[in-house]
């Protein structure tokens, strides 16, 4: 297994007018972080020097133009661009959005080519990243195209993991997206992520219903009875510990979520409102189901406080730790599943010695 300090954490810098750079600086000002990983920021040394001066940071950057020159024990900055960039904290700017995408694309390329081990993404603005060449609602959809596997937005912290059947889908369209195939695929993705990424041998998963009170026997909607229940029963018949559908309104308030290793919500706000209520500032957005590891903090660009030096870096730091731990867990899982222990046959002619007291 790689030594901890040699686990290379690539960081896409996100929206330069938001709080991304600030929380990156605050995270790696703590030199103890170098005991856990080697960071590589995808931006430019000029841009990062500006942030260092603005926030009066103590970080000393190591500027590189070649990923072969990454140095352990230093905060590496890979120069994606060379020109100076005009930073206006708190302002939405299409030019700044273009730099966020340059950083993301360069970091993703490095991830695909295994020049970095994991990717942690600072927040972007979903509006100003749109262009003729980049048309994705966010990180998850872009990475789903670039990497292998079936992606799933998985919000995690130490005590709670929430996955989504549908993520950035308008509420009016949610029902049309939820099919037997989708439910089966997402549950399988969560199940495998819990095993290989979180070291849970026999995952126990709860699924929230689509309609209020899971349809109330068809009074409020038929989708839970017609689609959700029979699909969950088929999955349960395969031996997986999958339960539901549960009425979403009382599931978290009753603390029922504590009985499960993961909860799968039907749509974005059904899962993320309770998750962020219970975990905000400590949660991590993990893109499960892909062949590479990507995490991010559980918040956005926070334009309203950008540049003020008051941003909380805890969620970003947790995103770094989560990515590192999942990387280690995957190595362990691969070793366990590819090299099962083989018991040597006992020689029947050689007696087993026993101590007699």
MARKE-415912 format. One record per residue (C-alpha): residue in one letter; x negated, y, z. Coordinates in Angstrom, 2 decimals. Each point is the difference from the previous one (the first is absolute). Example, Ala and Ser with C-alpha at 12.3 -4.5 7.8 and 13.67 -1.06 7.14 Angstrom:
BEGIN
{rest A, c1 -12.30, c2 -4.50, c3 7.80};
{rest S, c1 -1.37, c2 3.44, c3 -0.66};
//
This chain:
BEGIN
{rest X, c1 0.00, c2 0.00, c3 0.00};
{rest X, c1 -1.15, c2 3.53, c3 -0.68};
{rest X, c1 -1.46, c2 1.90, c3 2.91};
{rest X, c1 2.47, c2 2.57, c3 1.27};
{rest X, c1 -2.03, c2 3.03, c3 -1.03};
{rest X, c1 -0.31, c2 -1.37, c3 -3.52};
{rest X, c1 3.75, c2 -0.12, c3 -0.62};
{rest X, c1 0.32, c2 2.81, c3 -2.51};
{rest X, c1 3.11, c2 2.14, c3 0.46};
{rest X, c1 0.86, c2 2.07, c3 -3.06};
{rest X, c1 2.04, c2 3.13, c3 0.67};
{rest X, c1 2.03, c2 1.89, c3 -2.59};
{rest X, c1 0.14, c2 3.60, c3 1.20};
{rest X, c1 3.67, c2 0.67, c3 -0.81};
{rest X, c1 1.47, c2 3.49, c3 -0.40};
{rest X, c1 -2.80, c2 2.50, c3 0.64};
{rest X, c1 2.50, c2 2.64, c3 1.14};
{rest X, c1 1.42, c2 -2.33, c3 2.64};
{rest X, c1 -1.43, c2 -1.51, c3 3.18};
{rest X, c1 -1.77, c2 -2.94, c3 -1.67};
{rest X, c1 -3.54, c2 1.33, c3 0.14};
{rest X, c1 0.46, c2 1.18, c3 3.59};
{rest X, c1 1.08, c2 -3.40, c3 1.30};
{rest X, c1 -2.81, c2 -1.69, c3 -1.93};
{rest X, c1 -2.54, c2 2.34, c3 1.62};
{rest X, c1 1.46, c2 -0.48, c3 3.48};
{rest X, c1 -0.07, c2 -3.78, c3 -0.41};
{rest X, c1 -3.66, c2 -0.23, c3 -0.96};
{rest X, c1 -1.31, c2 2.72, c3 2.30};
{rest X, c1 0.14, c2 -2.83, c3 2.52};
{rest X, c1 -3.31, c2 -1.71, c3 -0.78};
{rest X, c1 1.26, c2 -3.21, c3 1.60};
{rest X, c1 2.04, c2 -0.54, c3 -3.16};
{rest X, c1 -3.26, c2 -0.92, c3 -1.73};
{rest X, c1 -0.11, c2 -3.09, c3 2.20};
{rest X, c1 3.13, c2 -1.21, c3 -1.78};
{rest X, c1 -0.56, c2 1.00, c3 -3.61};
{rest X, c1 -1.81, c2 2.02, c3 -2.64};
{rest X, c1 2.28, c2 2.77, c3 -1.36};
{rest X, c1 -0.04, c2 1.27, c3 -3.59};
{rest X, c1 2.06, c2 3.11, c3 -0.75};
{rest X, c1 1.02, c2 0.39, c3 -3.65};
{rest X, c1 -0.11, c2 3.77, c3 -0.61};
{rest X, c1 -3.05, c2 2.24, c3 -0.46};
{rest X, c1 -2.71, c2 1.24, c3 2.32};
{rest X, c1 0.91, c2 3.63, c3 -0.80};
{rest X, c1 3.62, c2 -0.55, c3 0.98};
{rest X, c1 -0.88, c2 -1.91, c3 3.17};
{rest X, c1 -2.55, c2 2.67, c3 0.97};
{rest X, c1 2.79, c2 2.58, c3 -0.24};
{rest X, c1 2.15, c2 -2.04, c3 2.40};
{rest X, c1 -2.96, c2 -0.55, c3 2.32};
{rest X, c1 -0.60, c2 3.74, c3 0.26};
{rest X, c1 3.69, c2 0.88, c3 0.32};
{rest X, c1 0.62, c2 -2.47, c3 2.83};
{rest X, c1 -3.47, c2 0.48, c3 1.53};
{rest X, c1 -0.61, c2 -3.72, c3 -0.21};
{rest X, c1 -3.19, c2 -1.64, c3 1.25};
{rest X, c1 -0.05, c2 -2.61, c3 -2.78};
{rest X, c1 -3.10, c2 -0.37, c3 -2.18};
{rest X, c1 1.02, c2 -1.34, c3 -3.40};
{rest X, c1 -2.05, c2 -2.29, c3 -2.23};
{rest X, c1 0.66, c2 1.06, c3 -3.60};
{rest X, c1 -0.12, c2 -2.75, c3 -2.64};
{rest X, c1 0.62, c2 -0.18, c3 -3.74};
{rest X, c1 -0.38, c2 -3.78, c3 -0.17};
{rest X, c1 1.93, c2 -2.44, c3 2.19};
{rest X, c1 -3.11, c2 -2.14, c3 0.06};
{rest X, c1 -1.49, c2 2.66, c3 2.31};
{rest X, c1 2.55, c2 -0.35, c3 2.82};
{rest X, c1 -1.88, c2 0.19, c3 3.31};
{rest X, c1 1.15, c2 -1.64, c3 3.23};
{rest X, c1 0.10, c2 2.26, c3 3.04};
{rest X, c1 0.90, c2 3.08, c3 -2.06};
{rest X, c1 3.17, c2 1.66, c3 -1.25};
{rest X, c1 -0.48, c2 -0.44, c3 -3.72};
{rest X, c1 1.62, c2 2.37, c3 -2.51};
{rest X, c1 0.29, c2 -1.32, c3 -3.54};
{rest X, c1 0.13, c2 2.90, c3 -2.45};
{rest X, c1 3.10, c2 -0.48, c3 -2.15};
{rest X, c1 -0.24, c2 3.60, c3 -1.23};
{rest X, c1 -2.73, c2 2.65, c3 0.11};
{rest X, c1 1.80, c2 3.32, c3 -0.37};
{rest X, c1 1.14, c2 2.18, c3 2.88};
{rest X, c1 3.68, c2 -0.36, c3 0.88};
{rest X, c1 2.18, c2 2.85, c3 1.27};
{rest X, c1 1.66, c2 -1.15, c3 3.24};
{rest X, c1 3.20, c2 1.72, c3 1.16};
{rest X, c1 1.25, c2 -1.79, c3 3.08};
{rest X, c1 3.70, c2 -0.68, c3 0.10};
{rest X, c1 0.61, c2 0.75, c3 -3.69};
{rest X, c1 1.41, c2 -2.50, c3 -2.46};
{rest X, c1 -2.21, c2 0.17, c3 -3.09};
{rest X, c1 -0.02, c2 -2.15, c3 -3.13};
{rest X, c1 -3.75, c2 0.50, c3 -0.42};
{rest X, c1 -0.57, c2 -1.29, c3 3.53};
{rest X, c1 2.27, c2 -2.94, c3 -0.77};
{rest X, c1 -2.26, c2 -0.83, c3 -2.95};
{rest X, c1 -3.02, c2 -0.17, c3 2.33};
{rest X, c1 1.91, c2 -2.31, c3 2.34};
{rest X, c1 0.59, c2 -2.36, c3 -2.94};
{rest X, c1 -3.65, c2 0.21, c3 -1.11};
{rest X, c1 -1.02, c2 -1.09, c3 3.49};
{rest X, c1 2.59, c2 -2.80, c3 0.13};
{rest X, c1 -0.89, c2 -1.35, c3 -3.44};
{rest X, c1 -3.74, c2 -0.02, c3 0.72};
{rest X, c1 0.54, c2 -1.69, c3 3.37};
{rest X, c1 2.36, c2 -2.58, c3 -1.51};
{rest X, c1 -2.53, c2 -0.81, c3 -2.73};
{rest X, c1 -2.66, c2 -0.55, c3 2.67};
{rest X, c1 2.41, c2 -2.21, c3 1.94};
{rest X, c1 0.79, c2 -2.12, c3 -3.07};
{rest X, c1 -3.70, c2 -0.42, c3 -0.70};
{rest X, c1 -0.73, c2 -0.89, c3 3.67};
{rest X, c1 -2.34, c2 2.97, c3 0.41};
{rest X, c1 2.06, c2 0.83, c3 3.09};
{rest X, c1 1.70, c2 -2.59, c3 2.21};
{rest X, c1 3.20, c2 1.83, c3 0.96};
{rest X, c1 1.77, c2 3.23, c3 -0.94};
{rest X, c1 1.51, c2 2.53, c3 2.42};
{rest X, c1 2.00, c2 2.74, c3 -1.70};
{rest X, c1 0.50, c2 3.48, c3 1.44};
{rest X, c1 3.47, c2 1.50, c3 -0.63};
{rest X, c1 1.03, c2 1.27, c3 -3.45};
{rest X, c1 2.86, c2 2.20, c3 -1.15};
{rest X, c1 2.26, c2 -2.20, c3 -2.14};
{rest X, c1 1.11, c2 2.96, c3 -2.12};
{rest X, c1 -3.26, c2 1.65, c3 -0.97};
{rest X, c1 -1.70, c2 -3.26, c3 -1.02};
{rest X, c1 2.41, c2 -0.54, c3 -2.89};
{rest X, c1 -1.39, c2 0.47, c3 -3.51};
{rest X, c1 0.10, c2 -1.47, c3 -3.49};
{rest X, c1 -2.66, c2 -2.51, c3 1.05};
{rest X, c1 1.17, c2 -0.69, c3 3.57};
{rest X, c1 3.68, c2 -0.71, c3 0.60};
{rest X, c1 0.40, c2 -1.92, c3 3.24};
{rest X, c1 2.09, c2 0.80, c3 3.11};
{rest X, c1 -3.04, c2 -0.58, c3 2.21};
{rest X, c1 -3.01, c2 -2.10, c3 0.90};
{rest X, c1 1.85, c2 -3.31, c3 0.31};
{rest X, c1 1.39, c2 0.01, c3 -3.53};
{rest X, c1 -3.32, c2 1.02, c3 -1.53};
{rest X, c1 -1.95, c2 -2.67, c3 1.88};
{rest X, c1 2.60, c2 -2.60, c3 -0.93};
{rest X, c1 -0.88, c2 0.66, c3 -3.64};
{rest X, c1 -3.76, c2 0.09, c3 0.49};
{rest X, c1 -0.42, c2 -2.98, c3 2.34};
{rest X, c1 1.17, c2 -3.61, c3 0.00};
{rest X, c1 2.98, c2 -1.29, c3 1.99};
{rest X, c1 3.48, c2 1.09, c3 1.05};
{rest X, c1 -0.24, c2 3.25, c3 1.96};
{rest X, c1 2.10, c2 0.79, c3 3.04};
{rest X, c1 0.07, c2 3.06, c3 2.24};
{rest X, c1 -0.76, c2 -1.39, c3 3.47};
{rest X, c1 0.01, c2 2.43, c3 2.91};
{rest X, c1 -1.98, c2 -1.39, c3 2.91};
{rest X, c1 -1.28, c2 0.81, c3 3.45};
{rest X, c1 -1.00, c2 -2.18, c3 2.94};
{rest X, c1 3.55, c2 -0.98, c3 0.96};
{rest X, c1 2.15, c2 0.54, c3 -3.08};
{rest X, c1 -0.18, c2 -0.96, c3 -3.69};
{rest X, c1 2.68, c2 1.15, c3 -2.44};
{rest X, c1 0.13, c2 -0.98, c3 -3.68};
{rest X, c1 2.40, c2 1.28, c3 -2.66};
{rest X, c1 2.06, c2 -1.78, c3 -2.64};
{rest X, c1 0.22, c2 3.29, c3 -1.93};
{rest X, c1 -2.21, c2 3.03, c3 0.65};
{rest X, c1 0.17, c2 3.18, c3 -2.10};
{rest X, c1 3.44, c2 -0.73, c3 -1.44};
{rest X, c1 2.99, c2 2.40, c3 0.20};
{rest X, c1 2.55, c2 -1.22, c3 2.56};
{rest X, c1 2.70, c2 -0.16, c3 -2.69};
{rest X, c1 -2.09, c2 -2.57, c3 -1.90};
{rest X, c1 -1.10, c2 -2.20, c3 2.90};
{rest X, c1 2.73, c2 -2.64, c3 -0.38};
{rest X, c1 -0.73, c2 -0.56, c3 -3.68};
{rest X, c1 -3.65, c2 -0.71, c3 0.80};
{rest X, c1 0.60, c2 -2.57, c3 2.76};
{rest X, c1 0.25, c2 -3.42, c3 -1.63};
{rest X, c1 -0.74, c2 -3.55, c3 1.08};
{rest X, c1 -3.28, c2 0.16, c3 -1.92};
{rest X, c1 -1.06, c2 3.25, c3 1.68};
{rest X, c1 0.90, c2 -1.21, c3 3.50};
{rest X, c1 -1.88, c2 -3.25, c3 -0.55};
{rest X, c1 -3.07, c2 1.78, c3 -1.38};
{rest X, c1 -0.21, c2 2.59, c3 2.78};
{rest X, c1 0.48, c2 -2.54, c3 2.79};
{rest X, c1 -2.72, c2 -2.18, c3 -1.50};
{rest X, c1 -2.31, c2 3.03, c3 -0.19};
{rest X, c1 0.62, c2 0.88, c3 3.65};
{rest X, c1 -0.36, c2 -3.63, c3 1.06};
{rest X, c1 -3.38, c2 -0.39, c3 -1.71};
{rest X, c1 -1.21, c2 3.39, c3 1.27};
{rest X, c1 0.82, c2 -0.96, c3 3.58};
{rest X, c1 -1.98, c2 -3.22, c3 -0.39};
{rest X, c1 -3.09, c2 1.18, c3 -1.84};
{rest X, c1 -0.18, c2 3.64, c3 1.05};
{rest X, c1 1.25, c2 -0.14, c3 3.59};
{rest X, c1 -0.98, c2 -3.53, c3 1.10};
{rest X, c1 3.57, c2 -1.07, c3 0.83};
{rest X, c1 0.26, c2 -3.75, c3 -0.55};
{rest X, c1 3.80, c2 -0.36, c3 -0.07};
{rest X, c1 1.53, c2 3.39, c3 -0.77};
{rest X, c1 3.45, c2 0.88, c3 1.28};
{rest X, c1 1.79, c2 2.54, c3 -2.23};
{rest X, c1 3.24, c2 1.96, c3 0.44};
{rest X, c1 1.88, c2 1.48, c3 -2.97};
{rest X, c1 2.35, c2 2.98, c3 0.34};
{rest X, c1 3.30, c2 0.06, c3 -1.86};
{rest X, c1 0.82, c2 2.22, c3 -2.94};
{rest X, c1 3.29, c2 1.51, c3 1.19};
{rest X, c1 1.16, c2 1.37, c3 3.37};
{rest X, c1 0.75, c2 -2.91, c3 2.34};
{rest X, c1 -1.30, c2 -2.26, c3 -2.82};
{rest X, c1 3.24, c2 0.61, c3 -1.87};
{rest X, c1 2.48, c2 -0.99, c3 2.74};
{rest X, c1 1.14, c2 -3.07, c3 -1.93};
{rest X, c1 0.44, c2 1.98, c3 -3.19};
{rest X, c1 1.87, c2 2.97, c3 1.46};
{rest X, c1 -2.99, c2 2.36, c3 -0.50};
{rest X, c1 -1.73, c2 -1.89, c3 -2.78};
{rest X, c1 -0.44, c2 -3.50, c3 -1.40};
{rest X, c1 -3.71, c2 0.03, c3 -0.77};
{rest X, c1 -1.12, c2 -1.44, c3 3.33};
{rest X, c1 2.32, c2 -3.00, c3 -0.30};
{rest X, c1 -0.40, c2 -0.46, c3 -3.74};
{rest X, c1 -3.77, c2 0.51, c3 -0.33};
{rest X, c1 -1.85, c2 0.42, c3 3.27};
{rest X, c1 1.35, c2 -2.86, c3 2.16};
{rest X, c1 -0.21, c2 -2.79, c3 -2.57};
{rest X, c1 -3.50, c2 1.09, c3 -1.04};
{rest X, c1 -1.24, c2 0.06, c3 3.58};
{rest X, c1 1.50, c2 -3.46, c3 0.57};
{rest X, c1 -1.86, c2 -1.40, c3 -3.01};
{rest X, c1 -3.25, c2 1.44, c3 1.32};
{rest X, c1 0.68, c2 -1.31, c3 3.49};
{rest X, c1 0.59, c2 -3.46, c3 -1.46};
{rest X, c1 -3.61, c2 -0.02, c3 -1.22};
{rest X, c1 -1.20, c2 0.15, c3 3.60};
{rest X, c1 -0.71, c2 3.69, c3 0.33};
{rest X, c1 1.17, c2 1.72, c3 3.18};
{rest X, c1 2.15, c2 2.66, c3 -1.67};
{rest X, c1 3.04, c2 1.44, c3 1.75};
{rest X, c1 2.80, c2 2.41, c3 -0.87};
{rest X, c1 1.51, c2 2.02, c3 -1.40};
{rest X, c1 0.13, c2 2.14, c3 3.13};
{rest X, c1 2.03, c2 3.19, c3 0.36};
{rest X, c1 -2.61, c2 2.75, c3 -0.27};
{rest X, c1 1.66, c2 2.54, c3 2.29};
{rest X, c1 -0.54, c2 -2.00, c3 3.23};
{rest X, c1 -3.01, c2 -2.11, c3 -0.92};
{rest X, c1 -2.72, c2 2.33, c3 1.25};
{rest X, c1 1.91, c2 1.64, c3 2.85};
{rest X, c1 0.68, c2 -3.42, c3 1.52};
{rest X, c1 -3.74, c2 -0.83, c3 -0.16};
{rest X, c1 0.83, c2 -3.06, c3 -2.10};
{rest X, c1 -2.90, c2 0.95, c3 -2.27};
{rest X, c1 -2.41, c2 -1.12, c3 2.73};
{rest X, c1 1.06, c2 -3.62, c3 -0.62};
{rest X, c1 -1.46, c2 -0.04, c3 -3.52};
{rest X, c1 -3.38, c2 0.26, c3 -1.69};
{rest X, c1 1.46, c2 2.18, c3 -2.77};
{rest X, c1 3.25, c2 1.64, c3 -1.02};
{rest X, c1 1.07, c2 0.46, c3 -3.62};
{rest X, c1 2.28, c2 2.95, c3 -0.65};
{rest X, c1 2.20, c2 0.29, c3 -3.07};
{rest X, c1 -1.01, c2 3.54, c3 -0.91};
{rest X, c1 -2.46, c2 2.75, c3 0.86};
{rest X, c1 1.69, c2 2.01, c3 2.75};
{rest X, c1 1.62, c2 -3.03, c3 1.62};
{rest X, c1 -3.47, c2 -1.24, c3 0.87};
{rest X, c1 -2.14, c2 3.12, c3 0.18};
{rest X, c1 2.20, c2 2.13, c3 2.27};
{rest X, c1 -0.19, c2 -2.48, c3 2.91};
{rest X, c1 -3.64, c2 -0.83, c3 -0.76};
{rest X, c1 -1.11, c2 3.63, c3 0.09};
{rest X, c1 2.16, c2 0.73, c3 3.01};
{rest X, c1 -1.71, c2 -2.79, c3 1.93};
{rest X, c1 -3.49, c2 0.34, c3 -1.47};
{rest X, c1 -0.57, c2 3.46, c3 -1.47};
{rest X, c1 -3.63, c2 1.04, c3 0.23};
{rest X, c1 -1.16, c2 -3.57, c3 0.59};
{rest X, c1 1.55, c2 -1.79, c3 -2.98};
{rest X, c1 -1.69, c2 -1.17, c3 -3.17};
{rest X, c1 1.38, c2 -0.40, c3 -3.51};
{rest X, c1 -1.47, c2 -3.23, c3 -1.37};
{rest X, c1 0.53, c2 -1.14, c3 -3.59};
{rest X, c1 0.47, c2 -3.73, c3 0.56};
{rest X, c1 0.02, c2 -2.70, c3 -2.66};
{rest X, c1 -2.94, c2 1.20, c3 -2.09};
{rest X, c1 -3.39, c2 -1.59, c3 -0.56};
{rest X, c1 -1.69, c2 3.09, c3 1.48};
{rest X, c1 0.62, c2 1.89, c3 3.23};
{rest X, c1 1.41, c2 3.51, c3 0.17};
{rest X, c1 1.29, c2 1.89, c3 3.04};
{rest X, c1 0.99, c2 3.59, c3 0.71};
{rest X, c1 1.30, c2 2.09, c3 2.92};
{rest X, c1 3.74, c2 0.05, c3 0.64};
{rest X, c1 0.42, c2 3.72, c3 -0.79};
{rest X, c1 -0.21, c2 2.40, c3 -2.92};
{rest X, c1 -2.02, c2 3.07, c3 -0.96};
{rest X, c1 1.42, c2 2.15, c3 2.85};
{rest X, c1 -0.43, c2 3.27, c3 -1.93};
{rest X, c1 1.46, c2 1.94, c3 2.92};
{rest X, c1 -3.09, c2 -0.64, c3 2.16};
{rest X, c1 -2.62, c2 -0.46, c3 -2.74};
{rest X, c1 -3.25, c2 1.85, c3 0.62};
{rest X, c1 0.82, c2 0.84, c3 3.63};
{rest X, c1 -2.14, c2 -2.72, c3 1.56};
{rest X, c1 2.92, c2 -1.43, c3 1.98};
{rest X, c1 0.71, c2 -3.19, c3 -1.99};
{rest X, c1 0.05, c2 -3.28, c3 1.94};
{rest X, c1 -2.38, c2 -2.57, c3 -1.50};
{rest X, c1 1.27, c2 -3.00, c3 2.00};
{rest X, c1 2.08, c2 -1.51, c3 -2.79};
{rest X, c1 -2.84, c2 0.33, c3 -2.51};
{rest X, c1 -2.43, c2 -1.57, c3 2.45};
{rest X, c1 2.46, c2 -2.85, c3 0.56};
{rest X, c1 0.22, c2 -0.43, c3 -3.78};
{rest X, c1 -3.78, c2 -0.44, c3 -0.13};
{rest X, c1 0.00, c2 -2.54, c3 2.84};
{rest X, c1 2.94, c2 -1.89, c3 -1.51};
{rest X, c1 -1.71, c2 -0.28, c3 -3.38};
{rest X, c1 -3.19, c2 -1.29, c3 1.62};
{rest X, c1 1.87, c2 -2.57, c3 2.10};
{rest X, c1 2.03, c2 -1.27, c3 -2.95};
{rest X, c1 -3.22, c2 -0.34, c3 -2.02};
{rest X, c1 -1.49, c2 -2.15, c3 2.78};
{rest X, c1 3.21, c2 -2.00, c3 0.41};
{rest X, c1 0.08, c2 -0.80, c3 -3.72};
{rest X, c1 -3.54, c2 -1.34, c3 0.14};
{rest X, c1 0.93, c2 -2.20, c3 2.97};
{rest X, c1 3.18, c2 -1.20, c3 -1.71};
{rest X, c1 -1.85, c2 -0.86, c3 -3.19};
{rest X, c1 -2.58, c2 -2.01, c3 1.93};
{rest X, c1 2.65, c2 -1.85, c3 1.98};
{rest X, c1 2.20, c2 -0.87, c3 -2.97};
{rest X, c1 -2.78, c2 -0.86, c3 -2.44};
{rest X, c1 -2.16, c2 -2.00, c3 2.43};
{rest X, c1 2.30, c2 -1.95, c3 2.31};
{rest X, c1 -1.79, c2 -1.82, c3 2.81};
{rest X, c1 -0.79, c2 -3.55, c3 -0.92};
{rest X, c1 -0.39, c2 -2.53, c3 2.77};
{rest X, c1 -2.91, c2 -2.35, c3 -0.50};
{rest X, c1 1.07, c2 -3.65, c3 0.04};
{rest X, c1 -0.83, c2 -1.77, c3 3.20};
{rest X, c1 -2.45, c2 -2.91, c3 -0.22};
{rest X, c1 1.99, c2 -2.90, c3 1.54};
{rest X, c1 -3.15, c2 -1.96, c3 0.79};
{rest X, c1 -1.50, c2 2.78, c3 2.10};
{rest X, c1 1.66, c2 0.19, c3 3.42};
{rest X, c1 0.96, c2 3.35, c3 1.44};
{rest X, c1 -1.96, c2 0.75, c3 3.16};
{rest X, c1 1.98, c2 1.20, c3 2.96};
{rest X, c1 -1.23, c2 1.37, c3 3.27};
{rest X, c1 1.04, c2 -2.10, c3 3.00};
{rest X, c1 0.24, c2 1.54, c3 3.38};
//
